[in-house]
Amino acid sequence: MAALSKSIPHSCYEIGHTWHPHCGRAFVHITQGAFGESLRIYGTLYLIAAILRKRKLDYYLNKLLPEILQSTSFLTANGSLYIMFFCILRRILGKFYFWTPGFGAALPASYMAILIERKSRRGLLTIYMANLATETLFRMGVSRGTITPLRHGEVLLFCVTAALFMFFFRSKDGLKGFTFSALKFIVGKEEIPTHSYVPEGVFVKKEIKIKHCEDITQQMNFIAATKKMVDNICKNGPRHRCCKHYEDNCISYCIKGFIRMFSVGYLIQCCLRIPSAFRHLFTKPSRLLSLFYNKENFQLGAFLGSFVSIYKGTSCFLRWVRNLDDEVHALIAGPLAGLSMMFYRSTTISMYLASKLVETMYFKGIEAGKVPYFPHADSIIYAVSTAICFQAAVMEVQNLRPSYWKFLLRLTKGRFGVMNRKILDTFGTEASKNFKDFCPELDPRYTVYPPERPLEKSWN
């Protein structure tokens, strides 16, 4: 257990910026490193986003650079202000307490930093950090024995989340914006009960189209004739009158949904592995094969494909049984489809979607007038969540998501990893568990206590 009442009188140089004894120079070093890394991250991200959204030339000339610089300033400030408040709290309190190196320094720094970022991005950042903080607190609870993890708990959480998300998706005005568009892309517009066109009109158009094609296909080759036969099987098979998938019967509708999303998941995982594969293009060319034959590629594909096919299959079955198309079907089809996460178990995905669901329900409560609106709630939640993650990064890295720890190291050019965590072991969180062999080289002229390995070096 953490010793909350304990304190240590060491200086901020001995604990935090061990690479340089002067606070001002340490602040400059962190700022320089964070700015360069932030510029690379947001420069690439915004440029790719602009290309995918097919932005016009005016955006590239007038808006792209200001947006990149604003987001870069936000991320840079988050890192540089943290080390600043780290030193300020040490000077004000005269010593370090359990909460000051991590939570105490990161809370004001994160709040001030998020105010720099554009308002349109604050919500996304808040959701991500709230998800990360929740996962971190869960890991802390497990490591302390206060929480007993549930076997396949991430799958159960995903099932519940999928049920509610799909219910809102099928409800009128249930979801809006990116979430609605994403679900529409995954499961298709056919699963939205309300459509503007009339089914009878669609049937007339299909019959005319088929009749017109029959006159042409007589002159087609064998491949085209085979394709026509498959299309006829898809169109003329069993399909309930309430089903909106007019191109296919219920069986082919589910199969096509699986193939489509399996391909999407497979390609996504391949794209994520491209940077690491090409780094070893000349040293280990055989690694390129793992780009296409990696197990994770098929796992993600099976997860997305089976989710869509199970959801569509269950929805069709319920339409046959109940003889109507109802959004309540999503409360059954959603959790059954959620079992597909057994192919690709991911706490990160489950936690993120759960956080997004909470946000969705909160705003729905505000619209209904049943939940009060709190101004600047996103900024406050972001600051608290980030402070929790920084507390873990300082005191118990083993309970922080590895990807986020690597991100902090990149942002600070590795300086977050050279904190003197052996001294922080006093608080009982095993701060140096992952840093057993590390001991900073300190200049004894600037330390409260004689260092274990004094550095014979003069600082400018």
Stockholm file with secondary structure:
# STOCKHOLM 1.0

chainA/1-460         MAALSKSIPHSCYEIGHTWHPHCGRAFVHITQGAFGESLRIYGTLYLIAAILRKRKLDYYLNKLLPEILQSTSFLTANGSLYIMFFCILRRILGKFYFWTPGFGAALPASYMAILIERKSRRGLLTIYMANLATETLFRMGVSRGTITPLRHGEVLLFCVTAALFMFFFRSKDGLKGFTFSALKFIVGKEEIPTHSYVPEGVFVKKEIKIKHCEDITQQMNFIAATKKMVDNICKNGPRHRCCKHYEDNCISYCIKGFIRMFSVGYLIQCCLRIPSAFRHLFTKPSRLLSLFYNKENFQLGAFLGSFVSIYKGTSCFLRWVRNLDDEVHALIAGPLAGLSMMFYRSTTISMYLASKLVETMYFKGIEAGKVPYFPHADSIIYAVSTAICFQAAVMEVQNLRPSYWKFLLRLTKGRFGVMNRKILDTFGTEASKNFKDFCPELDPRYTVYPPERPLEKSWN
#=GR chainA/1-460 SS CCCTTCEECCCHHHHTCTTCSCHHHHHHHHHHHHHHHHHHHHHHHHHHHHHHTTCCHHHHHHTHHHHHHHHHHHHHHHHHHHHHHHHHHHHHHSSEETTIIIIIHHHHHHHHHHTTSCHHHHHHHHHHHHHHHHHHHHHHHHHHTSSCCCTTHHHHHHHHHHHHHHHHHHSTTCCCHHHHHHHHHHHCGGGCSCCSSCHHHHHHHHHHHHHHHHHHHTTSCHHHHHHHHHHHHHHHSCCCTTCCCTTSCHHHHHHHHHHHHHHHHHHHHHHHHHHHHHHTTTTCTTHHHHTTSCHHHHHHHHHHHHHHHHHHHHHHHHHHHHSSCCGGGHHHHHHHHHGGGGGSCCHHHHHHHHHHHHHHHHHHHHHTTSSCCCTTHHHHHHHHHHHHHHHHHHHCGGGSCHHHHHHHHHHTTTGGGGSCHHHHGGGSSCTTTTCTTCCCCBCGGGCSSCCSSBCCCCCC
#=GC SS_cons         CCCTTCEECCCHHHHTCTTCSCHHHHHHHHHHHHHHHHHHHHHHHHHHHHHHTTCCHHHHHHTHHHHHHHHHHHHHHHHHHHHHHHHHHHHHHSSEETTIIIIIHHHHHHHHHHTTSCHHHHHHHHHHHHHHHHHHHHHHHHHHTSSCCCTTHHHHHHHHHHHHHHHHHHSTTCCCHHHHHHHHHHHCGGGCSCCSSCHHHHHHHHHHHHHHHHHHHTTSCHHHHHHHHHHHHHHHSCCCTTCCCTTSCHHHHHHHHHHHHHHHHHHHHHHHHHHHHHHTTTTCTTHHHHTTSCHHHHHHHHHHHHHHHHHHHHHHHHHHHHSSCCGGGHHHHHHHHHGGGGGSCCHHHHHHHHHHHHHHHHHHHHHTTSSCCCTTHHHHHHHHHHHHHHHHHHHCGGGSCHHHHHHHHHHTTTGGGGSCHHHHGGGSSCTTTTCTTCCCCBCGGGCSSCCSSBCCCCCC
//
